[in-house]
Amino acid sequence: MSDMPTHFAYTKRFNAVLAYIDANLEGDLSVRALSQVANFSTFHFHRQFSAFVGVPVSRYVQLTVEILHGHRRVATHLLLARRLQHPERTHAGIAQSSSRLDTPAPQVDCK
């Protein structure tokens, strides 16, 4: 990295940190762990991350995790809404609809 300008070297390091955060949202995202990814001291990393990203590292991690959980909540709500709109497509709905038929459900031979 000594042959590239400092801002390019820092950009490369912080891109690696941001990718690490995205890939390890359920893992250790402490300042110490992230500073090791960037190969900086904890103190230097904390200051440089804030300057590079615009928010402190703890706030960035918090927002990223909240966004992930928000997407999961939205996906869960969409799935529940779909199931409420089409109850016949759920397992319980399939069992109910087949029990309403006059003829028994077809048997599948698995030989």
C-alpha positions, 0 to 999 in steps of 0.5 A: 500500500505504500505506493498508493496515495493515503486516501486510496489506501484508506478507502480500500481499508474502509471498503473492506470494513464495510463489506465485513460489517455487511457479511457479519451482522450477527457476529462480532462487530466491536470497534476492536474487531473492526479495527483489526479488519482495517489494520488500524489501532482502535483509537485511530480506527474510531476517529478515521471511521467517523471521518470517512463514513460521517457517523461513529462506527457504533451508530453505523453498525446500529443503523445497519442492523436496524435496517436488516431487522426492518427488512425481515419485519417487512418480509414477515408482514408481506408473507402474513398478508399474502397468507391472509389473502390466499388461505387456500395456499397454506398447509392448513388451507390445503387440508381444509379445502381437501376435507371439503371435497366429496371425494377423498384426496388422491393417494400418491404411490411412492414406490 
